[in-house]
Amino acid sequence: MKKGNVMRNSKIILSIVNSALSVLIFILILFVILKAGTGAYDFGYRIFTETAVDRKPGQDKTVRVLKGMNGMELGSLLEEKGLVESGILFAVQLRLSSYYSKVKPGKYTLNTSQTAEEMIQILAGEEIEEKEE
């Protein structure tokens, strides 16, 4: 009889451990989903609300846009120059803008007090409207 009790106790313990592992895996998956969702929301929010790196008057920086430069390359260049916080975010903003295929090669003077939207307009050869503060 003792052997039967030991077998039954082992099965109960194994069942409890199995259930605990299942709960832990579920919690881990839920945590990963929440973190990914929060990160995606924050990134999406920043696409449409990103502010300038500096307040006015900011600093002028000269950039040279080469023919055939893609959004990621341009974003990296602007990030290196300190004009945007994230080159990847800039590339997404450019891709979603109506100026995506209108960026022209050339030498530009941009300012750290300009938003990504304003820089995109300048790089596309468009006049930017002054916003009232």
Secondary structure, DSSP 8 states (H G I E B T S, - for coil): -HHHHHHHHHHHHHHHHHHHHHHHHHHHHHHHHHHHHHHHHHHHHHHHH---SS-TT--EEEEEE-TT--HHHHHHHHHHTTS-S-HHHHHHHHHHSTTGGG---EEEEEETTS-HHHHHHHHTT--------
